[in-house]
Amino acid sequence: MPSTESSGDSTARSTPSAPESTSASVPRFSRAERMIHRTTAILMTTCILTAAVLYNGPISVLVGHRRLVELIHVYCGFALPVPMFLGILSFAYRADLRRLGRFTPADRRWLRTRTRRDGTITVGKFNAGQKLNASLACGSILVLLGTGVLMYFVGLAPLPWRSGATFVHDWFSLALGLLVVGHVIFALKDPEARRGMRTGSVSRLWARTEHAGWLHDLESAAATESAAEVPESDA
């Protein structure tokens, strides 16, 4: 069955259906995915706060314990990719990674147009903005991890390399911090999306409005499964 996530047309939205109750829910994220997101958020927030202390003189003096703050920053930074790597053990997480890594022509149109939410472009489980955010965040984490290793283990590389790593680390930290702020702002504007990450489920009405292609796939899969479970009548 072809996925509507890559189709980009409006067939999923135009399918006639009965009025939907806002209380009807559909599963969006598994428990493993929610735990990965929460753990990553805690580690990321800790890294950002400790970096703010280390790079801001007045705050550093006020907080004190610079060595302890530095160690917390380093170990949380080293641990940051761990939840995502462990998530590979989850089937649901691997499936969502494939969705996030697949940019389609519809995604490119979604990024270019200002009327991306009028229903003319069918959106799968993740819209193009969410895919772009995930790609930038993951790439930045890997760059920060690599440069952080060179900065912390001084014997691994000569001084010019460590100086370059420090420069890259600082600017990528700033860029990732701004990306996180933008992510939080968009999340605060969408209570139903936050509910999905908090409880694992979202309302069917929200899913049909924001991610019609994904809901269409869910409904098609459920209909196929139900049809397969119907016992054949005796001849």
Secondary structure by P-SEA (a helix, b strand, c coil): cccccccccccccccccccccccbbbbcccaaaaaaaaaaaaaaaaaaaaaaaaacaaaaaaacaaaaaaaaaaaaaaacccccccccccaaaaaaaaaaacccaaaaaaaacccccccccccccccaaaaaaaaaaaaaaaaaaaaaaaaaacccccaaaaaaaaaaaaaaaaaaaaaaaaaaaaaaacaaaaaaaaccbbbaaaaaaccaaaaaaaaaaaaaaaaaacccccc
